[in-house]
Amino acid sequence: MRNILMTVMLLVVVILLFNSIIAKDGTGTQAQIETQGNAANTKIGAINP
C-alpha cells in the first residue's frame, strides 16, 4: 500500500512540474520553441535564391 501511495505522489509531482515548466502559457518551454521556430521560418522564407 505504501508503494502505491509513493508512486501516485511521484506521478502527481511529475505532472505538476510538467505543467509549470513545459506547458505554461506564454513563458513555458513549448511557447519559447514555437516562438523561435516561427522566427527561423520567417528568416528562411525571406532568403532569396
Rosetta blueprint (number, residue, H / E / L):
1 M L
2 R H
3 N H
4 I H
5 L H
6 M H
7 T H
8 V H
9 M H
10 L H
11 L H
12 V H
13 V H
14 V H
15 I H
16 L H
17 L H
18 F H
19 N H
20 S H
21 I H
22 I L
23 A L
24 K L
25 D L
26 G L
27 T L
28 G L
29 T H
30 Q H
31 A H
32 Q H
33 I H
34 E H
35 T H
36 Q H
37 G H
38 N H
39 A H
40 A H
41 N H
42 T H
43 K H
44 I H
45 G H
46 A L
47 I L
48 N L
49 P L
